[in-house]
Amino acid sequence: MMLQARPIAISTAVLAFFALGIVGAIGGLDPFVCCERGLLGAVVAYVVAGLVVRAINAILTQALVASQTSPDETRGAAAEN
């Protein structure tokens, strides 16, 4: 089963936005600065999460293909003997 990249990336970006905004507010920064940092962090988190999910999907796909082809190779080797 393939993971959906966009919903995971959006959720991660939203969490990053609010986390950075709250940390900035607790640190005493201006609201505009908190918003800028939160927005920049959300964009970075969206891109990184999207890339990570795509990498995980590639690994899962390779594992699925390997598990499906592995028994066929074993049967072919057993038939040759």
Order of alpha helices (4+ residues) and beta strands (2+ residues): alpha-alpha
